[in-house]
Amino acid sequence: MKNPSKHRIRLPKGRKNLPRDNTKLTIIKYLLSKDTASTASLYEILHHAGISMYDYPYLKKILQEMKDSGWIKKIVSGPMGREKSHYSLTERGRQILMTIKNFEKNHPIFDLDTFHGI
């Protein structure tokens, strides 16, 4: 059986045409790289998730799914009408990435595009 990840060309820039889970893992990875007490704005996440400004609604849907799953929490601040949303990683979100990182280096799960770059 051929390994599909070896035959696919990955472009370093632009939107990554990978499963939604890959975008979720990229967001978790970014939030984990920040200090545990810090938060990230929607713009920061948009920039680090590899999603263009045109896909802003797509990102909001993904963040809502992650919030509903208990992976991140949303903190709203600012006066009424000018609220800003900030996101932080929960312990459950941290455990997801730590579990994946604890797999051995040549684990077959890393052949899937979802786990590319983790």
GIPEFEN-V903835 format. One line per field, one symbol per residue. ss: DSSP state (h for helix, s for strand, l for the rest). psi: psi as a letter, one per 30 degrees, with the letter a starting at -180 (. if undefined). A space follows every 50 residues. Layout:
# GIPEFEN-V903835
ss: ???
psi: ???
This chain:
# GIPEFEN-V903835
ss: lllhhhhllllllllllllhhhhhhhhhhhhhhllllllsshhhhhhhll llhhhhhhhhhhhhhhhhhllssssssllllllsssssslhhhhhhhhhh hllllllhhhhlhhhlll
psi: kkjffffkkkkfllkkilleeeeeeeeeeeeeflkffllkleeeeeeffg klffgeeeeeeeeeeeeefgelkkkklllkfhkkklklkleeeeeeeeee ffllegkffffkfegkg.
